Amino acid sequence: MEQLAQRVEDLEMKLAFQESTIDALDQQVIKLNDLLAEQQHQLRVLISKLQSVEPSNMATQAEETPPPHY
C-alpha cells in the first residue's frame, strides 16, 4: 500500500510540473502571437508606404539604350 501511495505522489508531482510547463508554454505562445500580429501590421504599413512612393525618374533596365560599344 505504501508503494501505491508513493506512485500516486510521484504522478501528482509530475502532473503539477506538466501543468506548470504548459502554462509557461501557453504564455510564450501568446507573446509570440502578439509579436507576429505587430510585425504583420508593420509590414502592411511598410507596403502601403512603398506603394505610395512616386516612381523614380530613372529609366528601367528595359528602357535604357545600350552603350555605344554594343
Order of alpha helices (4+ residues) and beta strands (2+ residues): alpha
